[in-house]
Amino acid sequence: MAYQIPRGTQDVYGDQSYKWQQLERIFREFCYLYNYDEIRTPIFEHTNVFKRENDSSDMVNKEMYTFQLENSSTSLTLRPEGTAGVIRSFVENKMYANPDLPVKLYYMGPMHRHERPQKGRLRIFNQFGVECLGNKSPYTDVECITLAFSILKALGLNDIKVTINTLGDDESRASYRAALKEYFKPHLDDLCSDCKRRYEQNPLRILDCKIDHDKEFMKNAPSMKDYLNEGSKEYFETVLSLLDELNIPYEIDDNLVRGLDYYTHTVFEIVSINKEMGAQSTVLAGGRYDGLISYFGGPDGMSGIGWALGIERILLALEAEGVALETKPALDAYVMCLDSEARSKALQIVTELRAYGYRSDMDMLQRSFKAQFKAVDRAKAKVAILIGNTEVENNQVTIKDLKKKEQTTVDMEDMIKTLDHILMEEHDH
């Protein structure tokens, strides 16, 4: 029987895994600079963490992997996104009592959505995201967007733009929802089945429909900006002003509502404008949420903002722009065993090399000298260390600098010092 990976999933290994590690390292470095701490939440949560009342999003209604425990009424769901689990943890662990709000957290890990697999969209995909919790300020919004923009620029992405919008506060959204329902009422028969459901649950989501978005009546739909109260207008204008001061380019998109229902005020996406990206051009997205913390039992009026990017989507964007990430690094040293009797000594040598921080390996298969040299080439080793019966008897090793094509035989106690010299390293002996 042949075993195959499930549809919509992937194995990450070899050079690809090193690319992932490079991305993750850059993510962590920026979060360190911005004073974000890592949080790791469970891979599954109780279903009601994600399935909240009257949620109109496709993620909740169509895409979640939900299962019932045997002989139990407990319903669990594999996490489809990171924010809800982080908020649940923030409230459950009373992080809101921290005297130095906001609490700034980041996460990395797999998410699960049952949707049609396509380029840049898998059923198990990996996200990196941040959440800034406990305060509400345009300055926090802008810091969050700046962090996102800075990470993507540091990765080498240039064909990107920030799109931004505001959904206003509760009062503004209530007025806008009423206007949208009134506008779309004569067009109900022309809406797709999902939008008919959204009409009742959250008509703002109709604006984000991929099926109806080209229909003529969509072009004249009311705009959120016409229903903002003064407080919401002032908040958004401050966000835009601060972005201008930091020289972060952006475009206002009146139809940007994001795919989840809990967003308020600032919402944003960073999209690739590279034609190679096609339909999957959004590389990062997020926004502010005013009611989510209180929904999970936290203090009323406590707000948060966050964003997430898909690692697979970032890799596609980098590929589209021709940005090369590091692949598997070369070995510092490869220990070649010239005689089978010297194998135990070779193992001692490679262990010592590793103890001094040198990335090294040795032949474990008793291959011929020629076959070992081929392994050295494949590993792109900088140095070959040769050990045979003669070297064992004389307590020596032969070190070959593979770049200069030079070799020398030294006493065993001088091996690390010689290697330091060849590889321009310094160690305390």
Secondary structure, 3 states (H helix, E strand, C coil): CCCCCCCCCCCCCHHHHHHHHHHHHHHHHHHHHCCCEECCCCCEEEHHHCCCCCCCCHHHHHHCCEEECCCCCCEEEECCCCHHHHHHHHHHCCHHHCCCCCEEEEEEEEEECCCCCECCECCEEEEEEEEEECCCCHHHHHHHHHHHHHHHHHCCCCCEEEEEEECCCHHHHHHHHHHHHHHHHHHHHHCCHHHHHHHHHCHHHHHHCCCCCCCHHHHHCCCHHHHCCHHHHHHHHHHHHHHHHCCCCEEECCCCCCCCCCCEEEEEEEEECCHHHCCCCEEEEEEEECCHHHHCCCCCCCCEEEEEEEHHHHHHHHHHCCCCCCCCCCCCEEEEECCHHHHHHHHHHHHHHHHCCCCEEECCCCCCHHHHHHHHHHCCCCEEEEECHHHHHHCEEEEEECCCCEEEEEEHHHHHHHHHHHHCCCCCC
